Amino acid sequence: LSPVCLGSLRRAASINAEYMGRYDSSLTFLENVDLTDPILSRFDVLAVVKDLVDPLHDEKLGLFVVGNHMRAHPRATEEERNMTNRLAEKSKLEIDQDLLRKYIVYAKQKCKPELSQINSDKVTQFYATLRQKSNVEGSIPIAVRHIESILRMSVARSKMHLRDQVNGEDVDCAIKVLLESFIETQKFSVKQQLTAEFKRYLTTATDSNTLLMHLLQKEVRSLQWYRDSGASTEGEALNDIEIDLKEFKNAAKALDIGNLNNFFKSTEFKASSPWTGKAAGSRR
C-alpha cells in the first residue's frame, strides 16, 4: 500500500526516456527526459523505473502471465482454470482486496492527522541541505514546494496507520521517499556520493527490518541465479541455499545496522521462507 492511495500528491505522470527508449544512468535526468525545470519542480516525487534483469523475478512474472492466459482460454480444462501458480502463493501478510478498498476509503474519510507535533526544524534543515546539493549540474530543481511534498507524504503515511497525529516516523519516511527520488535522478557517479552524504536520512530505525529483508532476498536471488546457471550441484532446492551470517552482518553494517536480533525475531523474517539456523557462521 502506497501513501499515494491516501494522500493528495500534487502530480503523477509517466514519462518515457527521450529518444533512446531506455533510461541511461550515465546521463542526468534532464538529459534523459525532455522537460523544463519549472515543470519538474511541480512533481512531489520522480520515480525512475528501470527495466532491470532479475532472473528469479522474471521467471515468476513469466509463469504468472502464462498461467493467466491458460486459465482464461475458452477451452481450458477445469484443472487449468483452478491451477495455482507455485510461485504466487498468497502470503500471510496479504489482505483481501475488498478489505483493502474499505481500509483505504475509511482512512481517507475518517482520518485527518494534525501536523502540530512534528519536528519542523528537521524538515527545514533537510530542505536547506538538499537544496544546496541540488546545484549539481543536471540535477532536478528543489524548491519550496518540496517542503509541502514532505508534509503531504507525512500526512498520507499517518493516514495509513489510522492516526490522528503525524509523528516523527511519518516525517522520516517522507524525507526518505523524497531523498531517494532525488538521488535516483542523478548520474551514477553522483548518486554514490549523495547516498553516502545523506546516509542518516536513508536509514532509519523504523525501516531497518525492511532493509535487511531486502538485503537477504537479494543475496538469495543472487545465489539462486548462480545455481541455475549450472555452477553448482544440480537438483538442489531453494530452501537449501545458505547465507553466510558473517557476510550478512558486514552488509548490514554498511547500512549502519549493527544489531540483527530484532530482525531475526521480526514478522518479516518469520513470514518469509522457512529460514532456519545452520552451523557456525551461517543462517539459511
TORKOL-156104 format. One record per residue: y, x, z of N, C-alpha, C in turn. Coordinates in Angstrom, 1 decimal. Layout:
<rodos>
Y X Z Y X Z Y X Z
...
</rodos>
This chain:
<rodos>
-1.2 0.9 0.0 0.0 0.0 0.0 1.2 0.9 0.0
2.1 0.6 -0.9 3.3 1.5 -1.0 4.5 0.7 -0.5
5.5 1.5 0.1 6.8 0.9 0.5 7.5 0.1 -0.6
7.2 0.4 -1.9 7.8 -0.3 -3.0 7.5 -1.8 -2.9
6.3 -2.1 -2.4 6.0 -3.5 -2.3 6.9 -4.3 -1.3
7.3 -3.6 -0.2 8.0 -4.3 0.8 9.5 -4.0 0.9
9.9 -2.9 0.2 11.3 -2.6 0.2 12.1 -3.1 -1.0
13.3 -2.7 -1.1 14.1 -3.1 -2.3 14.6 -1.9 -3.0
13.7 -1.1 -3.5 14.1 0.1 -4.2 15.0 -0.2 -5.4
16.0 0.6 -5.6 17.1 0.2 -6.5 16.6 0.1 -7.9
15.8 1.1 -8.4 15.4 1.2 -9.8 14.0 1.6 -9.9
13.3 1.1 -10.9 12.0 1.5 -11.2 11.8 1.5 -12.7
11.3 2.6 -13.2 11.2 2.7 -14.7 10.1 3.7 -15.1
9.6 3.6 -16.3 8.7 4.6 -16.8 9.3 5.3 -17.9
9.3 6.7 -17.9 10.0 7.5 -18.9 9.0 8.5 -19.4
8.8 8.5 -20.7 7.9 9.5 -21.3 8.6 10.8 -21.5
7.8 11.9 -21.5 8.4 13.2 -21.7 9.0 13.2 -23.2
10.1 13.8 -23.3 10.9 13.8 -24.5 10.1 14.7 -25.6
9.9 14.1 -26.8 9.4 14.8 -27.9 7.9 15.2 -27.7
7.6 16.0 -26.7 6.3 16.6 -26.5 5.2 15.7 -26.2
5.5 14.6 -25.5 4.5 13.6 -25.1 3.7 14.0 -23.8
3.9 15.2 -23.4 3.2 15.8 -22.2 4.2 16.5 -21.3
4.2 16.3 -20.0 5.2 17.0 -19.2 4.9 18.5 -19.1
5.9 19.3 -19.3 5.8 20.8 -19.3 6.4 21.3 -18.0
5.5 21.8 -17.1 6.0 22.2 -15.7 6.8 23.5 -15.8
6.8 24.2 -16.9 7.6 25.4 -17.1 9.1 25.1 -17.4
9.4 23.8 -17.7 10.7 23.3 -18.0 11.2 22.5 -16.9
12.6 22.3 -16.9 13.2 21.4 -15.9 12.9 20.0 -16.2
13.2 19.1 -15.3 13.0 17.7 -15.5 14.0 17.2 -16.6
15.2 17.7 -16.6 16.2 17.3 -17.6 15.8 17.8 -19.0
15.1 18.9 -19.1 14.6 19.4 -20.4 13.4 18.6 -20.9
12.7 18.0 -19.9 11.5 17.1 -20.3 11.9 15.7 -20.7
13.0 15.2 -20.0 13.4 13.8 -20.2 14.9 13.8 -20.6
15.1 13.0 -21.7 16.5 13.0 -22.2 17.3 11.8 -21.5
17.7 12.1 -20.3 18.5 11.2 -19.5 19.7 12.0 -18.9
20.8 11.3 -18.7 22.0 12.0 -18.2 22.0 11.9 -16.6
22.8 12.8 -16.0 22.9 12.8 -14.6 23.3 11.5 -13.9
24.3 10.8 -14.5 24.7 9.5 -13.9 23.5 8.5 -13.8
22.7 8.5 -14.8 21.6 7.6 -14.9 20.5 8.0 -13.8
20.2 9.3 -13.8 19.1 9.8 -12.9 19.5 9.6 -11.4
20.8 9.7 -11.1 21.2 9.6 -9.7 21.1 8.1 -9.2
20.8 7.2 -10.1 20.7 5.8 -9.6 19.2 5.4 -9.3
18.3 6.4 -9.5 16.9 6.1 -9.1 16.7 6.6 -7.6
16.0 5.7 -6.8 15.6 6.2 -5.5 14.6 7.3 -5.5
13.6 7.2 -6.3 12.5 8.2 -6.4 12.2 8.4 -7.9
12.0 9.7 -8.2 11.5 10.1 -9.5 10.1 10.6 -9.3
9.1 9.9 -9.9 7.7 10.3 -9.7 7.2 10.9 -11.0
6.9 12.2 -11.0 6.4 12.9 -12.2 4.9 12.7 -12.2
4.4 11.9 -13.2 3.0 11.6 -13.3 2.4 12.5 -14.4
1.5 13.3 -14.0 0.8 14.2 -14.9 -0.6 13.9 -15.1
-1.1 14.2 -16.3 -2.5 13.9 -16.6 -3.3 15.2 -16.3
-3.7 15.3 -15.0 -4.4 16.5 -14.6 -5.9 16.3 -14.8
-6.6 17.4 -15.1 -8.1 17.3 -15.3 -8.8 17.4 -14.0
-9.5 16.4 -13.6 -10.3 16.4 -12.4 -11.7 15.8 -12.7
-12.7 16.7 -12.9 -14.0 16.3 -13.4 -14.6 15.1 -12.6
-14.6 15.2 -11.3 -15.2 14.2 -10.5 -14.5 12.9 -10.6
-13.1 12.9 -10.6 -12.3 11.7 -10.7 -12.5 11.1 -12.1
-12.5 12.0 -13.1 -12.6 11.5 -14.5 -14.0 10.8 -14.7
-15.0 11.3 -14.0 -16.4 10.7 -14.1 -16.4 9.3 -13.5
-15.7 9.2 -12.3 -15.6 7.9 -11.6 -14.9 6.9 -12.5
-13.8 7.4 -13.1 -13.0 6.5 -13.9 -13.8 6.0 -15.1
-14.5 6.9 -15.7 -15.3 6.6 -16.9 -16.4 5.6 -16.6
-17.1 5.8 -15.5 -18.1 4.9 -15.1 -17.5 3.5 -14.7
-16.4 3.5 -14.1 -15.7 2.2 -13.8 -15.3 1.4 -15.0
-14.8 2.1 -16.0 -14.4 1.4 -17.3 -15.6 0.9 -18.0
-16.6 1.8 -18.2 -17.8 1.4 -18.9 -18.5 0.2 -18.1
-18.5 0.3 -16.8 -19.1 -0.8 -16.1 -18.4 -2.1 -16.3
-17.1 -2.1 -16.3 -16.3 -3.3 -16.5 -16.6 -3.9 -17.9
-16.7 -3.1 -18.9 -17.0 -3.6 -20.3 -18.4 -4.2 -20.3
-19.3 -3.5 -19.7 -20.7 -4.1 -19.7 -20.8 -5.4 -19.0
-20.1 -5.6 -17.9 -20.1 -6.9 -17.2 -19.4 -8.0 -17.9
-18.4 -7.6 -18.7 -17.6 -8.6 -19.4 -18.1 -8.9 -20.8
-19.2 -8.3 -21.2 -19.8 -8.6 -22.5 -20.4 -10.0 -22.5
-20.2 -10.7 -23.6 -20.7 -12.1 -23.7 -22.2 -12.2 -23.5
-23.0 -11.2 -24.0 -24.4 -11.2 -23.9 -24.9 -10.3 -22.8
-24.1 -10.0 -21.8 -24.6 -9.2 -20.7 -25.6 -9.9 -19.9
-26.6 -9.2 -19.4 -27.6 -9.8 -18.6 -27.1 -10.0 -17.2
-27.9 -10.8 -16.4 -27.5 -11.1 -15.0 -27.4 -9.8 -14.2
-28.3 -8.9 -14.5 -28.3 -7.7 -13.7 -27.0 -6.8 -14.0
-26.6 -6.9 -15.3 -25.4 -6.1 -15.7 -24.2 -6.8 -15.1
-24.1 -8.1 -15.1 -23.0 -8.8 -14.5 -22.8 -8.5 -13.0
-23.9 -8.4 -12.3 -23.9 -8.2 -10.9 -23.9 -6.7 -10.5
-23.9 -5.8 -11.5 -24.1 -4.4 -11.1 -22.9 -3.9 -10.3
-23.2 -3.0 -9.4 -22.1 -2.4 -8.6 -22.0 -0.9 -8.9
-20.8 -0.5 -9.3 -20.6 0.9 -9.6 -20.9 1.8 -8.4
-21.9 2.7 -8.6 -22.3 3.5 -7.4 -21.2 4.4 -6.9
-20.2 4.6 -7.6 -19.1 5.5 -7.1 -17.8 4.6 -6.7
-18.0 3.3 -6.8 -16.8 2.5 -6.4 -17.2 1.5 -5.3
-18.0 1.9 -4.4 -18.4 1.0 -3.3 -17.2 0.8 -2.4
-17.0 -0.4 -1.9 -15.9 -0.7 -1.1 -15.8 0.0 0.2
-14.7 0.6 0.5 -14.6 1.4 1.7 -14.3 0.5 2.9
-14.7 0.9 4.1 -14.5 0.1 5.3 -13.0 0.0 5.5
-12.1 0.8 5.0 -10.7 0.8 5.2 -10.0 -0.2 4.3
-10.7 -0.7 3.2 -10.1 -1.6 2.3 -10.1 -3.0 2.8
-9.1 -3.8 2.4 -9.0 -5.2 2.8 -9.0 -6.1 1.6
-9.3 -7.4 1.8 -9.4 -8.3 0.7 -8.0 -8.5 0.1
-8.0 -8.7 -1.3 -6.7 -8.8 -2.0 -5.9 -10.0 -1.5
-6.6 -11.1 -1.3 -5.9 -12.3 -0.8 -5.2 -12.0 0.5
-5.9 -11.3 1.4 -5.3 -11.0 2.7 -4.1 -10.0 2.5
-4.3 -9.1 1.6 -3.2 -8.2 1.3 -1.9 -8.9 0.8
-2.1 -9.9 -0.1 -1.0 -10.6 -0.6 -0.3 -11.3 0.6
-1.0 -12.0 1.5 -0.4 -12.7 2.6 0.3 -11.7 3.5
-0.3 -10.5 3.7 0.3 -9.5 4.5 1.7 -9.1 4.0
1.7 -8.9 2.7 3.0 -8.4 2.0 4.0 -9.5 2.1
3.7 -10.8 1.9 4.6 -11.9 2.0 5.1 -12.1 3.4
4.2 -12.0 4.4 4.6 -12.1 5.8 5.6 -11.0 6.2
5.3 -9.7 5.8 6.1 -8.6 6.1 7.5 -8.7 5.5
7.6 -9.2 4.3 8.9 -9.4 3.6 9.7 -10.5 4.2
9.1 -11.6 4.6 9.8 -12.7 5.0 10.1 -12.7 6.5
9.2 -12.1 7.3 9.4 -12.2 8.8 9.9 -10.9 9.4
9.8 -9.8 8.8 10.2 -8.5 9.4 11.5 -8.1 8.9
12.5 -7.9 9.8 13.8 -7.4 9.5 14.2 -6.3 10.4
13.6 -5.1 10.1 13.8 -3.9 11.0 15.2 -3.5 11.1
15.7 -3.1 12.3 17.0 -2.6 12.5 17.0 -1.1 12.5
18.2 -0.5 12.1 18.3 0.9 12.0 19.1 1.6 13.1
19.3 0.8 14.2 20.2 1.3 15.3 19.7 2.5 16.0
18.3 2.7 16.0 17.8 3.8 16.8 17.3 5.0 16.1
17.7 5.1 14.8 17.3 6.3 14.0 18.2 7.5 14.4
17.7 8.7 14.0 18.4 9.9 14.2 19.3 10.2 13.0
20.5 9.7 13.1 21.4 9.8 11.9 21.8 11.2 11.6
21.9 12.1 12.6 22.2 13.5 12.4 21.1 14.2 11.5
19.9 13.8 11.8 18.8 14.4 11.0 18.9 14.0 9.5
19.3 12.8 9.2 19.4 12.3 7.9 20.5 13.0 7.2
21.7 13.1 7.8 22.9 13.7 7.2 22.7 15.2 7.0
22.0 15.9 8.0 21.7 17.3 7.8 20.8 17.6 6.7
19.8 16.7 6.6 18.8 16.9 5.4 19.5 16.7 4.1
20.4 15.7 4.1 21.1 15.4 2.8 22.0 16.5 2.4
22.7 17.1 3.4 23.6 18.2 3.1 22.8 19.5 2.6
21.7 19.7 3.2 20.8 20.9 2.8 20.3 20.6 1.4
19.8 19.4 1.1 19.2 19.1 -0.2 20.2 19.1 -1.3
21.4 18.6 -1.0 22.5 18.6 -2.0 22.9 20.0 -2.4
22.8 20.9 -1.4 23.1 22.3 -1.7 22.1 22.9 -2.6
20.8 22.6 -2.4 19.7 23.1 -3.2 19.7 22.5 -4.6
20.3 21.3 -4.7 20.3 20.6 -6.0 21.2 21.3 -7.0
22.0 22.3 -6.6 22.8 23.0 -7.5 22.0 24.0 -8.4
20.7 24.0 -8.2 19.9 24.9 -9.1 20.0 24.4 -10.5
20.1 25.3 -11.4 20.3 24.9 -12.8 19.1 24.0 -13.3
19.5 22.9 -13.9 18.5 22.0 -14.4 17.9 21.0 -13.4
18.4 21.1 -12.1 17.9 20.2 -11.1 18.5 18.8 -11.2
17.7 17.8 -10.7 18.3 16.4 -10.7 19.4 16.3 -9.7
20.4 15.5 -10.0 21.6 15.4 -9.1 21.2 14.6 -7.8
21.7 15.1 -6.7 21.6 14.5 -5.4 23.0 13.9 -5.0
23.1 12.7 -4.7 24.3 12.0 -4.4 24.2 11.2 -3.1
25.3 10.6 -2.7 25.4 9.8 -1.5 24.4 8.7 -1.6
24.1 8.2 -2.8 23.1 7.1 -3.0 21.8 7.5 -2.4
21.5 8.7 -2.3 20.2 9.1 -1.8 20.0 9.0 -0.3
21.2 9.0 0.4 21.1 8.6 1.8 20.7 7.2 1.9
21.2 6.3 1.1 20.8 4.9 1.1 19.4 4.8 0.7
18.9 5.6 -0.2 17.5 5.6 -0.6 16.6 5.9 0.6
17.0 6.9 1.4 16.2 7.2 2.6 16.2 6.0 3.6
17.3 5.4 3.8 17.4 4.2 4.7 16.5 3.1 4.2
16.6 2.8 2.9 15.8 1.7 2.3 14.3 2.0 2.5
13.9 3.2 2.2 12.4 3.5 2.3 12.0 3.5 3.8
12.9 3.9 4.7 12.6 3.8 6.1 12.3 2.4 6.6
13.2 1.5 6.1 13.0 0.1 6.4 11.8 -0.5 5.8
11.5 -0.1 4.6 10.2 -0.6 3.9 9.0 -0.1 4.7
9.0 1.1 5.2 7.8 1.6 5.9 7.7 0.9 7.2
8.8 0.6 7.9 8.8 -0.1 9.1 8.2 -1.5 8.9
8.6 -2.2 7.8 8.0 -3.5 7.5 6.5 -3.4 7.3
6.0 -2.3 6.7 4.6 -2.2 6.5 3.8 -2.2 7.8
4.5 -1.7 8.9 3.9 -1.7 10.2 4.3 -2.9 11.1
5.0 -3.9 10.4 5.5 -5.1 11.1 6.3 -4.8 12.3
7.2 -3.9 12.2 8.0 -3.5 13.4 9.4 -4.1 13.3
10.1 -4.2 14.4 11.5 -4.8 14.5 12.5 -3.7 14.4
12.1 -2.4 14.7 13.0 -1.3 14.8 12.4 -0.2 13.9
13.3 0.5 13.1 12.9 1.7 12.4 12.9 2.8 13.3
11.8 3.6 13.3 11.6 4.7 14.2 11.7 6.0 13.5
11.5 7.1 14.2 11.5 8.4 13.7 10.5 8.7 12.6
9.3 8.1 12.8 8.2 8.3 11.9 8.6 7.7 10.5
9.2 6.6 10.5 9.6 5.9 9.3 10.6 6.8 8.5
11.6 7.4 9.3 12.6 8.2 8.7 12.0 9.5 8.1
11.1 10.1 8.9 10.4 11.3 8.4 9.6 11.1 7.1
8.9 10.0 7.1 8.2 9.6 5.9 9.1 9.4 4.7
10.2 8.7 4.9 11.2 8.5 3.8 11.8 9.8 3.3
12.1 10.7 4.2 12.6 12.0 3.8 11.6 12.8 3.0
10.3 12.7 3.5 9.2 13.4 2.8 9.1 12.9 1.4
9.1 11.6 1.2 8.9 11.0 -0.1 10.1 11.4 -1.1
11.3 11.4 -0.6 12.4 11.8 -1.4 12.4 13.3 -1.7
12.0 14.1 -0.7 11.9 15.5 -0.9 10.8 15.9 -2.0
9.7 15.3 -1.8 8.6 15.5 -2.8 9.0 15.1 -4.2
9.7 14.0 -4.3 10.2 13.6 -5.6 11.2 14.7 -6.2
12.0 15.2 -5.4 13.0 16.2 -5.8 12.3 17.5 -6.2
11.3 17.9 -5.4 10.6 19.2 -5.7 9.7 19.1 -6.9
9.1 17.9 -7.2 8.2 17.7 -8.3 9.0 17.8 -9.6
10.3 17.6 -9.6 11.1 17.6 -10.8 11.6 19.1 -11.2
11.2 20.0 -10.4 11.7 21.4 -10.6 10.7 22.2 -11.5
11.2 23.3 -12.0 10.2 24.2 -12.6 9.2 24.7 -11.6
8.1 25.2 -12.1 7.0 25.6 -11.2 7.5 26.7 -10.3
8.2 27.7 -10.9 8.7 28.8 -10.1 9.6 28.4 -9.0
10.5 27.5 -9.3 11.5 27.0 -8.3 10.8 26.1 -7.3
9.8 25.4 -7.7 9.0 24.4 -6.9 8.4 25.2 -5.7
7.8 26.3 -5.9 7.2 27.1 -4.9 8.2 27.5 -3.8
9.3 27.9 -4.2 10.4 28.4 -3.3 10.9 27.2 -2.5
11.1 26.1 -3.1 11.6 24.9 -2.4 10.6 24.4 -1.4
9.3 24.4 -1.8 8.3 24.0 -0.9 8.2 24.8 0.4
8.4 26.1 0.3 8.5 27.0 1.5 9.7 26.7 2.3
10.8 26.5 1.7 12.1 26.3 2.4 12.1 25.0 3.2
11.5 23.9 2.6 11.5 22.6 3.2 10.2 22.3 3.9
9.4 23.3 4.2 8.1 23.0 4.8 8.1 22.1 6.0
9.1 22.3 6.8 9.2 21.5 8.1 9.4 20.0 7.8
10.0 19.7 6.7 10.1 18.3 6.3 8.9 17.7 5.6
8.1 18.6 5.0 7.0 18.1 4.2 5.8 17.9 5.1
5.7 18.6 6.2 4.5 18.5 7.1 5.0 17.9 8.4
4.5 16.7 8.7 4.9 16.0 10.0 3.6 15.7 10.7
3.8 15.4 12.0 2.6 15.1 12.9 1.9 13.9 12.4
2.6 12.9 11.9 2.0 11.6 11.6 1.1 11.7 10.4
1.3 12.6 9.5 0.5 12.6 8.3 -0.4 13.8 8.2
-0.6 14.5 9.3 -1.5 15.7 9.3 -2.9 15.4 8.9
-3.4 14.3 9.4 -4.8 13.9 9.1 -5.0 13.5 7.7
-3.9 12.9 7.1 -4.0 12.6 5.6 -4.0 13.9 4.8
-3.2 14.8 5.2 -3.1 16.1 4.5 -4.4 16.9 4.6
-5.0 16.9 5.8 -6.3 17.6 6.0 -7.4 16.9 5.2
-7.4 15.5 5.2 -8.4 14.8 4.4 -8.3 15.1 2.9
-7.0 15.2 2.4 -6.8 15.5 1.0 -7.3 17.0 0.7
-7.0 17.9 1.7 -7.5 19.2 1.5 -9.0 19.3 1.5
-9.6 18.6 2.4 -11.1 18.6 2.4 -11.7 18.0 1.1
-11.2 16.9 0.7 -11.7 16.3 -0.5 -11.5 17.2 -1.8
-10.3 17.9 -1.8 -10.0 18.8 -2.9 -11.1 19.9 -2.9
-11.4 20.4 -1.8 -12.4 21.5 -1.7 -13.8 21.0 -2.1
-14.1 19.8 -1.7 -15.4 19.2 -2.1 -15.5 19.0 -3.6
-14.4 18.5 -4.2 -14.4 18.3 -5.7 -14.5 19.6 -6.4
-13.9 20.7 -5.9 -14.0 22.0 -6.5 -15.4 22.5 -6.5
-16.1 22.4 -5.3 -17.5 22.8 -5.2 -18.4 22.0 -6.0
-18.1 20.7 -6.1 -18.9 19.8 -6.9 -18.8 20.2 -8.4
-17.6 20.5 -8.8 -17.4 20.9 -10.2 -18.2 22.2 -10.5
-18.1 23.1 -9.5 -18.8 24.4 -9.7 -20.3 24.2 -9.8
-20.8 23.2 -9.0 -22.2 23.0 -9.1 -22.6 22.3 -10.4
-21.8 21.3 -10.8 -22.2 20.6 -12.0 -22.1 21.5 -13.3
-21.3 22.6 -13.1 -21.1 23.5 -14.3 -22.4 24.3 -14.5
-23.3 24.2 -13.6 -24.6 24.9 -13.7 -24.6 26.2 -13.0
-23.6 26.5 -12.2 -23.5 27.8 -11.5 -24.3 27.8 -10.2
-24.9 26.6 -9.8 -25.6 26.6 -8.5 -27.0 25.9 -8.7
-27.7 25.7 -7.6 -29.0 25.1 -7.7 -29.0 23.7 -8.3
-29.8 23.5 -9.2 -29.8 22.2 -9.9 -30.5 21.1 -9.0
-29.9 19.9 -9.0 -30.5 18.8 -8.3 -30.1 18.6 -6.9
-29.1 19.4 -6.4 -28.6 19.3 -5.0 -27.8 18.0 -5.0
-27.8 17.4 -3.8 -27.0 16.2 -3.6 -25.6 16.5 -3.2
-24.6 15.6 -3.4 -23.2 15.8 -3.0 -23.1 16.0 -1.5
-24.0 15.3 -0.7 -23.9 15.5 0.8 -24.3 16.8 1.3
-24.9 17.7 0.4 -25.4 19.0 0.8 -24.3 20.0 0.6
-23.1 19.7 0.1 -22.1 20.6 -0.1 -21.5 21.1 1.3
-21.4 22.4 1.5 -20.9 22.9 2.7 -19.5 23.5 2.6
-18.7 23.2 3.5 -17.3 23.7 3.6 -17.2 24.7 4.7
-16.8 25.9 4.4 -16.7 26.9 5.4 -15.5 26.6 6.4
-15.9 26.4 7.7 -14.9 26.0 8.7 -13.7 27.0 8.8
-14.0 28.2 8.7 -13.0 29.3 8.9 -12.0 29.2 7.8
-12.5 29.0 6.5 -11.6 28.9 5.4 -10.8 27.6 5.5
-11.4 26.6 5.9 -10.7 25.3 6.1 -9.6 25.4 7.1
-9.8 26.1 8.2 -8.8 26.3 9.2 -7.7 27.2 8.7
-8.0 28.2 7.9 -6.9 29.0 7.3 -6.1 28.2 6.3
-6.7 27.3 5.6 -5.9 26.4 4.7 -5.1 25.5 5.4
-5.6 25.0 6.6 -4.8 24.1 7.4 -3.6 24.8 8.1
-3.8 26.1 8.4 -2.7 26.9 9.0 -1.6 27.1 8.0
-1.9 27.1 6.7 -0.9 27.3 5.7 0.0 26.0 5.6
-0.5 24.9 6.2 0.3 23.7 6.3 0.9 23.5 7.6
0.8 24.6 8.4 1.3 24.5 9.8 0.6 23.6 10.7
-0.7 23.4 10.5 -1.6 22.6 11.3 -2.6 23.5 11.9
-2.5 23.7 13.2 -3.4 24.6 13.9 -4.6 23.9 14.6
-4.4 22.7 15.1 -5.4 22.0 15.9 -6.1 21.0 15.0
-7.4 21.2 14.8 -8.2 20.3 13.9 -9.0 19.3 14.7
-9.0 19.3 16.0 -9.9 18.5 16.8 -9.5 17.0 16.6
-8.2 16.7 16.5 -7.8 15.3 16.3 -8.3 14.8 15.0
-8.3 15.7 14.0 -8.7 15.3 12.6 -10.2 15.0 12.6
-11.0 15.8 13.3 -12.4 15.6 13.2 -12.8 14.3 14.0
-11.9 13.8 14.9 -12.1 12.6 15.6 -11.5 11.4 15.0
-10.7 11.6 13.9 -9.9 10.6 13.3 -10.7 9.6 12.5
-10.1 8.4 12.3 -10.7 7.4 11.5 -11.0 7.8 10.0
-10.0 8.6 9.5 -10.1 9.0 8.1 -11.3 9.9 7.9
-11.6 10.8 8.9 -12.7 11.7 8.8 -14.0 11.0 8.9
-14.1 10.1 9.9 -15.3 9.4 10.2 -15.7 8.4 9.1
-14.6 7.8 8.4 -14.8 6.8 7.4 -15.2 7.4 6.1
-15.1 8.7 5.9 -15.5 9.4 4.7 -17.0 9.5 4.6
-17.5 10.3 3.7 -18.9 10.6 3.6 -19.4 11.1 4.9
-20.7 11.0 5.1 -21.3 11.4 6.4 -21.2 12.9 6.7
-20.0 13.3 7.0 -19.8 14.7 7.3 -20.5 15.0 8.7
-21.2 16.1 8.8 -21.9 16.4 10.0 -21.7 17.9 10.3
-21.9 18.2 11.6 -21.8 19.6 12.0 -22.9 20.5 11.3
-22.6 21.7 11.1 -23.5 22.6 10.4 -23.5 23.9 11.3
-24.3 24.8 10.9 -24.5 26.1 11.7 -23.2 26.8 11.7
-23.1 27.9 12.4 -21.9 28.6 12.7 -21.0 28.8 11.5
-19.7 28.5 11.8 -18.7 28.8 10.8 -18.6 27.8 9.7
-19.3 26.7 9.7 -19.2 25.7 8.6 -19.3 24.3 9.1
-18.8 23.4 8.3 -18.9 22.0 8.6 -19.0 21.3 7.2
-19.9 20.3 7.1 -20.1 19.7 5.8 -19.8 18.2 5.8
</rodos>
